[in-house]
Amino acid sequence: MSYTNIIKTHVIDSLETLLRTEFVGIRIYYDKIEGKEGILIRPVTDDYLSHSAASHNRTYQIDLRVYQKLPGDVTKSKTVEPLTNQVERIKRLLFNNANYSPSSVYKYHDGIVLRVDYSPPLEDWELELNEFKIVSIIYQVTVSEAIS
């Protein structure tokens, strides 16, 4: 039986490509962050939406966690503005690519930022990153997969 890892090939790989193209030089992670900044991509949910005889539709939610190391003094111009600027830039990038089919190859549609959390619940390993500001962006897409 053959299958395609849809969440990886259609969603996660697509988001990585978009982020790497827009934020040249920023590091993308899947497990733990290293360095002074980066974006962690983590799948959150994979939910059934609908089906027909030849296809099915699923929604996928991805947590894009933005990490920025804080400077010594926490001020609006040193922490708040750079962080919110980066988050707004990511939101615009995702909005502009809500229906994503690079080179006419379908990946996903109906992408939407559901939530931005500037104080998200943290994993145990993230608790050690007290010098970092962490923002969680929950992004949801729909994928239609042909069944053969």
C-alpha positions as CSV (number, residue, x, y, z in Angstrom):
1,M,0.0,0.0,0.0
2,S,1.4,3.4,-1.0
3,Y,0.7,6.6,0.8
4,T,2.0,10.2,1.0
5,N,3.0,11.8,4.2
6,I,0.7,14.8,3.5
7,I,1.4,16.9,6.6
8,K,5.1,16.7,5.9
9,T,5.2,17.1,2.1
10,H,2.3,19.5,1.6
11,V,2.3,21.5,4.8
12,I,5.5,21.4,6.8
13,D,7.9,21.4,3.8
14,S,5.8,24.2,2.2
15,L,6.0,26.4,5.3
16,E,9.7,25.8,5.6
17,T,10.2,26.9,2.0
18,L,8.1,30.0,2.5
19,L,9.9,31.0,5.7
20,R,13.4,30.3,4.4
21,T,12.7,32.4,1.3
22,E,11.2,35.3,3.2
23,F,13.7,35.2,6.2
24,V,17.0,34.5,4.5
25,G,19.5,33.2,7.1
26,I,17.0,32.4,9.8
27,R,17.2,28.9,11.2
28,I,14.2,26.6,11.0
29,Y,14.0,23.9,13.7
30,Y,11.7,20.9,14.4
31,D,12.8,19.8,17.8
32,K,14.7,22.4,19.9
33,I,16.1,25.8,19.1
34,E,19.8,26.7,19.1
35,G,21.4,30.1,18.7
36,K,19.9,33.6,19.2
37,E,16.8,33.3,17.1
38,G,14.8,30.9,14.9
39,I,11.5,29.4,14.1
40,L,10.3,26.0,15.3
41,I,7.7,24.2,13.2
42,R,5.5,21.7,15.0
43,P,2.4,19.9,13.9
44,V,-0.5,20.3,16.3
45,T,-3.6,18.7,14.8
46,D,-4.7,16.6,11.8
47,D,-8.5,16.7,11.6
48,Y,-11.0,15.1,9.2
49,L,-13.1,17.7,7.3
50,S,-15.0,15.8,4.5
51,H,-14.7,13.2,1.8
52,S,-16.1,12.0,-1.5
53,A,-15.6,8.9,-3.5
54,A,-12.4,10.1,-5.0
55,S,-10.9,12.4,-2.4
56,H,-10.8,13.5,1.2
57,N,-10.2,16.8,2.9
58,R,-8.3,17.4,6.1
59,T,-7.3,20.4,8.1
60,Y,-3.9,20.7,9.7
61,Q,-2.8,23.0,12.4
62,I,0.9,23.9,12.7
63,D,2.5,25.8,15.6
64,L,5.1,28.2,14.3
65,R,7.1,29.2,17.4
66,V,9.2,32.3,17.0
67,Y,12.2,32.7,19.3
68,Q,14.2,35.8,19.8
69,K,16.9,36.3,22.4
70,L,16.3,39.3,24.5
71,P,18.9,42.0,24.8
72,G,20.2,43.1,28.2
73,D,17.7,45.9,28.6
74,V,14.1,45.1,27.8
75,T,12.6,48.2,26.0
76,K,9.9,48.8,23.4
77,S,12.5,49.5,20.7
78,K,14.8,46.6,21.5
79,T,12.2,43.8,22.1
80,V,8.6,44.7,21.4
81,E,9.0,46.3,18.0
82,P,11.4,43.7,16.4
83,L,9.4,40.8,17.7
84,T,6.0,42.2,16.7
85,N,7.4,43.3,13.3
86,Q,8.6,39.7,12.7
87,V,5.3,38.2,13.7
88,E,3.4,40.7,11.5
89,R,5.7,39.8,8.6
90,I,5.0,36.1,9.1
91,K,1.3,36.7,9.3
92,R,1.4,38.7,6.0
93,L,3.5,35.9,4.3
94,L,1.0,33.3,5.4
95,F,-2.0,35.4,4.3
96,N,-0.3,36.0,0.9
97,N,0.2,32.2,0.5
98,A,-3.2,31.0,1.9
99,N,-3.8,29.0,-1.3
100,Y,-0.4,27.6,-2.0
101,S,0.5,25.9,-5.3
102,P,4.1,26.7,-6.2
103,S,4.8,26.1,-9.9
104,S,1.2,25.0,-10.3
105,V,1.7,22.0,-7.9
106,Y,-1.1,22.0,-5.3
107,K,0.0,21.9,-1.7
108,Y,-2.9,23.4,0.4
109,H,-5.6,26.0,0.5
110,D,-7.7,28.1,3.0
111,G,-4.6,28.9,5.1
112,I,-5.5,31.1,8.1
113,V,-3.6,32.3,11.2
114,L,-6.0,31.2,14.0
115,R,-4.1,32.7,16.9
116,V,-0.9,34.5,17.9
117,D,0.0,33.9,21.6
118,Y,2.7,36.3,22.9
119,S,2.8,34.3,26.2
120,P,2.3,30.7,25.1
121,P,2.4,27.7,27.5
122,L,6.0,26.4,27.4
123,E,7.5,22.9,27.1
124,D,9.9,21.9,29.9
125,W,13.0,22.6,27.8
126,E,11.6,26.0,26.9
127,L,11.5,27.0,30.6
128,E,15.3,27.1,30.5
129,L,15.2,29.8,27.8
130,N,14.4,32.7,30.1
131,E,16.5,35.1,28.0
132,F,14.2,34.4,25.0
133,K,10.9,35.9,24.0
134,I,8.7,33.1,22.5
135,V,5.6,33.7,20.4
136,S,3.3,30.9,19.1
137,I,1.5,31.3,15.8
138,I,-1.1,28.7,15.1
139,Y,-1.7,28.3,11.4
140,Q,-4.4,26.1,9.8
141,V,-4.6,24.9,6.3
142,T,-6.9,22.5,4.4
143,V,-5.5,19.8,2.1
144,S,-7.5,17.9,-0.5
145,E,-6.0,14.5,-1.3
146,A,-7.1,12.4,-4.2
147,I,-7.7,8.8,-3.3
148,S,-6.7,6.2,-5.9
